[in-house]
Amino acid sequence: MFRSSALKFVILLGVVSLLADMTYEGARSITGPYLAILGASGAAVGFVAGFGELIGYGLRLVSGYISDRSGKYWTITLLGYTVNLLAVPLLALAGRWEIAAILIMAERMGKAIRAPARDAMLSHATHQIGRGWGFGLHEALDQVGALFGPLAVAGVLYFKGSYQMSFGILLVPALLALSVLIVARFTYPRPRDFESVSVKLESKGFPRIFWLYMFAVGLIAAGYVDFPLIAYHFKKASIASDGSIPIFYAVAMGVDALAALVFGRLFDRMGIPVLIVAALISAFFAPLVFWGGFHLALLGMVLWGIGMGAQESILRAAIAGMVPAHRRGTAYGIFNTGYGLLWFLGSALMGILYDFSIPALIVFSVVMQLGSVPLFLLLIKKPAV
């Protein structure tokens, strides 16, 4: 009975993420070319994407700590989703790339506010059904929305040719997501009850395995090219038309959803070695995306989607097994701050490299991701807390 309720809670939050991802991933699929149309350079696109991720992950340090200290996980989650979702339709009104950049960062800020609190609540429910499977299922539902959002945007662009209308239509899933979230709040007011929590023991810090894990994943983050820069390249190099660029992203999101389920199940059985497999597979998307034509670029996006699916499901599941329940909001915040900082630095650097040397960008991306493998091998030898 308890297991069934936990599964329903994960699915309900998964539906919220599905609708939320329809909103901001639909927008994300066209922010690169939209910024280009508004006059932004490749370096500017890379900076906006990277700085947006820095905000989206960096502020989680604060929101995660506040979540644990206050215990108001639902309040913080609701606030974050509201900011996160309502910033997207406002992009339709941006007349300058600087204004669009501010809105993109506001959307990321909202995600930063709500993510640690939501993940902490999810971690309690996944205790009942399996960490990898629970987070993998949530990520899969999340990516279903990330699949249909770009497709909806592509349809609007194809039939209407309007970026403004494409952003405006995303108000619909945004409002639906907030509605379902409110239902979840009143149906499951105390998600922590899904997991029996031991007496809180004061400690000076997190276990060593946590910091090593954070560094390993940070290397992957630094070398992972954000999609706005990839979309910018597709447009500049005429790899794909404006209407088909969101299709590339939709394909990647579909692969992401399947990868999250598969790698989530495998993580419950095998643990950290699954991340090594994912890193080895996804490390080579950059040569295909930036050197290939239409078909090789599409294959590159498949590899990109595999990596994203593994990262966005397994990474959160692993943290739940390393840190005690009463400190997970803070742990998710610290982890994501480091992840976001390296994502920002890597994205900003790769944006600059794109303008000067695409081969250098590719080498940087591949080397950074493969650099995580030796660290993951060290983690296998260390016991989890």
Backbone torsions as a table, in degrees:
resi	resn	phi	psi	omega
1	MET	NA	-46.9	179.3
2	PHE	-64.5	-40.9	178.7
3	ARG	-62.3	-40.9	179.2
4	SER	-63.3	-42.6	179.0
5	SER	-65.2	-39.2	179.0
6	ALA	-63.2	-42.1	178.6
7	LEU	-63.0	-42.2	178.6
8	LYS	-62.6	-38.3	178.6
9	PHE	-64.2	-44.2	178.1
10	VAL	-61.2	-42.8	-179.9
11	ILE	-65.7	-41.0	-179.6
12	LEU	-63.0	-45.6	176.3
13	LEU	-67.7	-28.2	175.4
14	GLY	-65.6	-37.4	176.9
15	VAL	-65.9	-39.7	175.6
16	VAL	-58.8	-46.5	179.8
17	SER	-65.8	-35.3	176.9
18	LEU	-58.2	-49.8	-179.1
19	LEU	-69.7	-37.7	178.7
20	ALA	-65.1	-40.9	179.8
21	ASP	-70.1	-31.4	172.3
22	MET	-56.4	-36.6	-177.5
23	THR	-73.0	-63.8	-171.0
24	TYR	-85.6	-22.7	173.9
25	GLU	-78.6	-30.0	172.0
26	GLY	-60.5	-43.5	177.9
27	ALA	-67.8	-41.8	-176.6
28	ARG	-61.7	-29.0	-178.3
29	SER	-66.9	-17.4	-178.2
30	ILE	-125.4	3.6	-179.4
31	THR	-65.9	-33.1	178.2
32	GLY	-59.9	-60.6	178.2
33	PRO	-64.3	-30.6	178.1
34	TYR	-64.5	-43.6	176.5
35	LEU	-64.7	-36.5	177.8
36	ALA	-63.4	-43.0	178.4
37	ILE	-62.3	-35.9	-179.6
38	LEU	-79.9	-1.2	173.2
39	GLY	105.1	10.4	-178.7
40	ALA	-79.0	148.8	176.4
41	SER	-86.7	172.0	176.8
42	GLY	-61.7	-40.7	178.1
43	ALA	-62.6	-38.9	179.9
44	ALA	-66.3	-41.3	178.8
45	VAL	-63.1	-44.3	178.2
46	GLY	-62.6	-39.5	179.7
47	PHE	-67.0	-45.6	-179.3
48	VAL	-61.7	-44.9	179.7
49	ALA	-63.2	-46.2	-178.2
50	GLY	-69.1	-42.6	-179.8
51	PHE	-68.9	-33.7	175.5
52	GLY	-61.7	-41.1	177.6
53	GLU	-68.7	-35.3	177.3
54	LEU	-60.8	-44.9	176.6
55	ILE	-63.6	-45.4	-176.5
56	GLY	-62.9	-26.5	178.7
57	TYR	-106.8	-36.6	-176.4
58	GLY	-62.8	-42.2	-179.1
59	LEU	-69.7	-12.3	178.6
60	ARG	-66.8	-23.1	175.8
61	LEU	-59.0	-43.9	-179.5
62	VAL	-74.7	-48.6	-176.1
63	SER	-66.2	-34.9	177.5
64	GLY	-65.8	-42.9	179.0
65	TYR	-64.0	-44.8	179.7
66	ILE	-62.9	-37.7	178.8
67	SER	-59.7	-47.3	-179.4
68	ASP	-67.7	-40.2	-177.1
69	ARG	-70.9	-39.5	-176.1
70	SER	-89.8	-28.5	-175.6
71	GLY	74.8	6.6	-178.0
72	LYS	-92.7	62.3	-176.9
73	TYR	-63.7	-40.9	-178.9
74	TRP	-68.4	-43.7	-178.9
75	THR	-60.2	-45.4	-179.2
76	ILE	-67.3	-38.7	177.9
77	THR	-63.0	-45.0	179.3
78	LEU	-62.9	-43.0	179.2
79	LEU	-61.8	-46.7	-178.5
80	GLY	-62.5	-44.6	179.3
81	TYR	-62.7	-36.8	-179.4
82	THR	-62.2	-48.6	178.5
83	VAL	-65.6	-45.6	-178.2
84	ASN	-54.5	-45.3	-172.0
85	LEU	-86.8	-37.3	-175.1
86	LEU	-76.9	-16.1	177.1
87	ALA	-70.3	-27.3	-174.0
88	VAL	-66.2	-53.2	-179.2
89	PRO	-61.2	-24.6	179.8
90	LEU	-67.5	-16.5	176.0
91	LEU	-61.0	-23.7	178.1
92	ALA	-62.7	-23.4	-176.5
93	LEU	-96.8	-1.9	-177.9
94	ALA	-74.7	124.6	178.8
95	GLY	-103.3	-8.7	179.9
96	ARG	-132.5	151.5	-178.0
97	TRP	-66.6	-28.2	178.3
98	GLU	-65.3	-39.8	178.4
99	ILE	-67.4	-42.5	177.4
100	ALA	-60.7	-39.3	179.5
101	ALA	-62.2	-41.2	179.0
102	ILE	-62.6	-42.0	179.8
103	LEU	-67.8	-37.8	176.8
104	ILE	-61.3	-41.5	179.1
105	MET	-69.7	-34.2	177.0
106	ALA	-64.4	-39.8	177.6
107	GLU	-61.7	-42.8	177.3
108	ARG	-65.5	-35.5	179.2
109	MET	-63.0	-42.3	177.9
110	GLY	-61.3	-39.6	178.0
111	LYS	-64.9	-36.3	178.8
112	ALA	-63.6	-38.1	-177.6
113	ILE	-65.2	-43.3	-170.3
114	ARG	-93.2	-21.3	-170.8
115	ALA	-62.1	-50.0	-178.3
116	PRO	-61.7	-41.7	-179.7
117	ALA	-64.2	-44.0	179.2
118	ARG	-64.7	-43.9	-179.2
119	ASP	-66.0	-34.6	176.5
120	ALA	-63.5	-42.1	177.6
121	MET	-64.9	-41.5	178.1
122	LEU	-62.6	-37.5	-177.4
123	SER	-61.0	-32.8	177.7
124	HIS	-66.2	-43.8	-179.3
125	ALA	-68.8	-38.2	-178.7
126	THR	-68.8	-17.1	174.4
127	HIS	-59.9	-30.0	-178.2
128	GLN	-82.2	-31.3	-171.1
129	ILE	-116.1	-1.0	-177.0
130	GLY	107.0	126.6	-176.2
131	ARG	-59.1	-52.9	-177.0
132	GLY	-63.4	-44.6	-179.4
133	TRP	-66.1	-42.8	-178.6
134	GLY	-63.4	-50.9	179.1
135	PHE	-69.8	-32.9	177.3
136	GLY	-65.8	-41.9	177.8
137	LEU	-63.6	-43.8	177.9
138	HIS	-61.1	-43.5	179.7
139	GLU	-65.9	-37.5	179.5
140	ALA	-63.0	-45.6	176.8
141	LEU	-63.0	-40.2	176.7
142	ASP	-55.0	-45.5	-175.1
143	GLN	-79.1	-18.4	171.0
144	VAL	-61.1	-42.6	175.5
145	GLY	-65.3	-38.1	178.9
146	ALA	-68.2	-19.7	175.2
147	LEU	-79.7	-48.2	-174.6
148	PHE	-78.5	-26.9	177.2
149	GLY	-59.6	-54.8	176.9
150	PRO	-60.8	-33.8	177.8
151	LEU	-65.5	-40.2	177.4
152	ALA	-63.4	-42.5	178.7
153	VAL	-64.5	-41.8	178.7
154	ALA	-61.6	-39.0	178.4
155	GLY	-63.4	-42.9	178.6
156	VAL	-64.3	-43.2	179.5
157	LEU	-63.8	-38.2	-177.9
158	TYR	-68.0	-44.6	-174.9
159	PHE	-88.1	-30.1	-176.2
160	LYS	-113.4	-23.1	-179.6
161	GLY	64.6	26.8	-174.7
162	SER	-120.8	117.5	174.6
163	TYR	-67.9	-37.6	-179.1
164	GLN	-61.8	-43.9	178.9
165	MET	-67.4	-33.6	178.9
166	SER	-62.5	-42.1	177.6
167	PHE	-71.6	-39.2	-177.1
168	GLY	-63.1	-37.5	-177.0
169	ILE	-68.2	-18.7	-179.2
170	LEU	-74.0	-3.5	174.3
171	LEU	-64.5	-30.9	-177.1
172	VAL	-62.9	-56.7	178.5
173	PRO	-65.1	-26.5	178.2
174	ALA	-62.5	-46.4	-179.7
175	LEU	-69.1	-36.2	177.4
176	LEU	-64.8	-40.2	179.3
177	ALA	-61.3	-44.2	179.2
178	LEU	-64.2	-35.5	179.2
179	SER	-66.0	-46.0	179.4
180	VAL	-65.6	-36.0	179.0
181	LEU	-62.2	-40.1	178.2
182	ILE	-64.3	-39.7	176.4
183	VAL	-60.9	-44.2	179.6
184	ALA	-62.0	-38.7	-179.1
185	ARG	-59.9	-42.4	-176.8
186	PHE	-85.5	-20.2	177.9
187	THR	-80.6	-38.3	-179.4
188	TYR	-128.2	75.9	-176.6
189	PRO	-69.5	-22.6	-177.2
190	ARG	-130.6	76.4	179.9
191	PRO	-61.6	-23.4	-178.8
192	ARG	-63.2	-18.8	179.7
193	ASP	-68.7	-14.0	178.0
194	PHE	-70.4	-18.1	-176.0
195	GLU	-130.3	126.5	176.8
196	SER	-73.3	124.1	-175.5
197	VAL	-103.7	129.0	178.7
198	SER	-73.6	168.6	179.9
199	VAL	-59.4	134.8	-178.2
200	LYS	-66.1	124.8	176.1
201	LEU	-109.6	126.6	-179.6
202	GLU	-69.9	137.6	177.0
203	SER	-141.7	156.8	-174.4
204	LYS	-82.5	-18.5	-177.5
205	GLY	-168.5	-172.2	179.0
206	PHE	-93.5	158.5	-178.7
207	PRO	-62.9	155.2	-177.1
208	ARG	-59.8	-34.4	-179.7
209	ILE	-61.4	-32.2	179.2
210	PHE	-63.3	-45.1	-177.6
211	TRP	-70.8	-37.9	177.2
212	LEU	-64.8	-42.1	177.5
213	TYR	-61.9	-42.8	-179.9
214	MET	-61.5	-41.3	-179.9
215	PHE	-66.7	-42.1	179.9
216	ALA	-60.8	-46.5	-179.4
217	VAL	-69.6	-30.5	177.5
218	GLY	-61.2	-35.6	177.2
219	LEU	-63.6	-40.8	177.3
220	ILE	-63.0	-43.4	-179.6
221	ALA	-60.4	-42.5	-178.3
222	ALA	-64.0	-33.0	-177.3
223	GLY	-94.7	1.1	-176.5
224	TYR	-92.2	112.4	-178.5
225	VAL	-69.5	128.4	179.5
226	ASP	-73.9	148.6	-174.1
227	PHE	-62.6	-36.3	178.0
228	PRO	-53.2	-37.5	177.7
229	LEU	-71.8	-37.0	176.3
230	ILE	-63.4	-45.2	178.8
231	ALA	-63.4	-38.2	176.7
232	TYR	-59.0	-43.7	178.7
233	HIS	-64.8	-43.4	179.2
234	PHE	-56.8	-39.4	-179.0
235	LYS	-74.3	-47.6	-177.1
236	LYS	-65.3	-37.9	-177.9
237	ALA	-91.8	3.0	179.9
238	SER	57.1	36.9	176.0
239	ILE	-71.0	-36.8	-178.2
240	ALA	-148.1	155.2	178.0
241	SER	-76.1	166.2	179.2
242	ASP	-55.9	-40.8	-177.1
243	GLY	-72.2	-25.0	-177.4
244	SER	-94.3	-15.1	178.8
245	ILE	-58.1	-44.6	176.6
246	PRO	-61.6	-25.3	178.2
247	ILE	-65.5	-40.4	176.3
248	PHE	-57.4	-44.8	-178.8
249	TYR	-66.9	-39.0	179.1
250	ALA	-63.1	-40.7	177.2
251	VAL	-60.4	-45.5	179.6
252	ALA	-61.5	-38.2	-179.8
253	MET	-70.3	-34.9	175.9
254	GLY	-64.5	-43.4	176.2
255	VAL	-63.7	-40.5	177.6
256	ASP	-54.7	-46.6	-178.3
257	ALA	-61.8	-46.2	179.4
258	LEU	-65.9	-41.5	-179.9
259	ALA	-63.1	-37.2	179.8
260	ALA	-61.7	-43.2	179.1
261	LEU	-66.3	-47.0	-177.4
262	VAL	-65.2	-50.9	-178.0
263	PHE	-69.3	-29.5	176.5
264	GLY	-63.7	-46.3	177.0
265	ARG	-61.9	-45.1	-178.9
266	LEU	-64.0	-34.6	179.7
267	PHE	-63.4	-40.5	178.8
268	ASP	-62.6	-25.5	-178.2
269	ARG	-96.5	-35.1	-171.0
270	MET	-115.2	-26.5	-179.5
271	GLY	81.6	-145.1	-173.3
272	ILE	-54.7	-35.5	-179.8
273	PRO	-52.0	-26.1	178.8
274	VAL	-63.3	-35.3	178.3
275	LEU	-66.7	-32.9	177.2
276	ILE	-63.9	-44.7	178.3
277	VAL	-59.6	-45.6	-179.3
278	ALA	-62.9	-41.6	-179.5
279	ALA	-64.6	-40.9	179.8
280	LEU	-66.3	-33.7	179.9
281	ILE	-73.9	-47.4	-171.9
282	SER	-81.3	-15.3	-174.3
283	ALA	-59.9	-23.0	-172.5
284	PHE	-104.5	21.4	176.6
285	PHE	-71.5	-33.4	-173.7
286	ALA	-60.7	-46.8	177.8
287	PRO	-58.7	-39.2	-179.0
288	LEU	-69.6	-41.1	-176.9
289	VAL	-70.2	-41.9	-172.7
290	PHE	-96.9	-17.7	178.2
291	TRP	-108.5	-19.4	-174.9
292	GLY	-86.2	166.0	171.5
293	GLY	-84.9	-156.3	-175.0
294	PHE	-56.3	-50.6	-172.7
295	HIS	-73.2	-41.0	177.5
296	LEU	-67.5	-36.1	176.9
297	ALA	-63.7	-37.8	177.7
298	LEU	-64.6	-41.8	176.3
299	LEU	-62.6	-39.4	177.2
300	GLY	-60.7	-37.8	178.6
301	MET	-70.0	-28.2	174.5
302	VAL	-64.5	-46.1	177.6
303	LEU	-63.7	-39.3	177.4
304	TRP	-60.1	-42.2	179.6
305	GLY	-66.6	-37.4	177.3
306	ILE	-61.2	-45.7	179.5
307	GLY	-62.7	-42.4	-179.8
308	MET	-65.5	-40.8	180.0
309	GLY	-62.1	-42.6	178.6
310	ALA	-66.4	-45.1	-178.3
311	GLN	-61.9	-49.5	-170.2
312	GLU	-77.0	-9.8	175.8
313	SER	-107.2	-55.7	-174.5
314	ILE	-67.3	-37.3	-176.6
315	LEU	-57.3	-44.9	-180.0
316	ARG	-70.2	-37.3	179.8
317	ALA	-63.9	-41.0	-178.5
318	ALA	-65.0	-39.6	179.3
319	ILE	-59.8	-41.0	-178.7
320	ALA	-60.6	-28.3	179.6
321	GLY	-88.0	-9.0	-178.1
322	MET	-100.2	-20.6	-169.9
323	VAL	-126.9	139.3	177.7
324	PRO	-62.5	154.5	-171.6
325	ALA	-56.4	-41.4	-173.8
326	HIS	-74.3	-4.5	179.8
327	ARG	-119.8	11.4	-174.1
328	ARG	-70.9	-35.3	177.1
329	GLY	-58.9	-45.7	177.8
330	THR	-64.9	-42.4	-179.5
331	ALA	-62.4	-45.0	177.4
332	TYR	-62.2	-37.8	178.9
333	GLY	-64.7	-47.7	179.5
334	ILE	-63.3	-47.0	-179.2
335	PHE	-58.6	-47.7	-176.6
336	ASN	-72.1	-25.2	174.7
337	THR	-65.4	-47.3	177.1
338	GLY	-63.5	-42.4	178.3
339	TYR	-60.0	-46.1	-178.4
340	GLY	-68.4	-36.9	178.9
341	LEU	-62.1	-46.1	179.7
342	LEU	-71.1	-32.6	174.8
343	TRP	-63.0	-43.7	179.2
344	PHE	-62.3	-50.4	-178.3
345	LEU	-61.7	-42.0	178.6
346	GLY	-66.0	-43.4	-179.7
347	SER	-65.3	-42.9	179.5
348	ALA	-63.0	-43.9	179.5
349	LEU	-65.0	-43.0	-179.1
350	MET	-69.2	-28.4	173.5
351	GLY	-64.7	-40.9	176.9
352	ILE	-67.7	-45.0	179.3
353	LEU	-60.2	-34.8	-179.8
354	TYR	-59.6	-40.7	-178.6
355	ASP	-71.5	-20.6	-174.9
356	PHE	-115.3	-36.4	-176.3
357	SER	-159.9	100.5	177.9
358	ILE	-63.9	-39.4	176.1
359	PRO	-57.8	-38.6	178.5
360	ALA	-65.1	-38.1	176.9
361	LEU	-59.8	-45.3	-177.7
362	ILE	-63.9	-45.6	-180.0
363	VAL	-61.0	-44.6	179.8
364	PHE	-59.2	-46.2	-178.0
365	SER	-60.8	-47.9	-176.9
366	VAL	-67.0	-45.6	-176.9
367	VAL	-63.6	-42.9	-178.8
368	MET	-63.2	-43.2	-178.7
369	GLN	-67.8	-42.4	178.9
370	LEU	-68.2	-24.0	178.1
371	GLY	-64.8	-18.1	179.6
372	SER	-76.1	-23.1	-173.6
373	VAL	-60.7	-48.3	178.4
374	PRO	-58.9	-35.0	179.6
375	LEU	-69.5	-39.3	175.8
376	PHE	-63.4	-35.1	177.2
377	LEU	-63.6	-36.7	175.8
378	LEU	-66.0	-37.5	-179.1
379	LEU	-64.2	-32.2	-179.2
380	ILE	-61.4	-31.5	-177.2
381	LYS	-82.9	-10.0	-177.9
382	LYS	-101.9	134.4	178.4
383	PRO	-73.4	145.2	175.3
384	ALA	-76.3	159.4	-179.9
385	VAL	-79.0	NA	NA
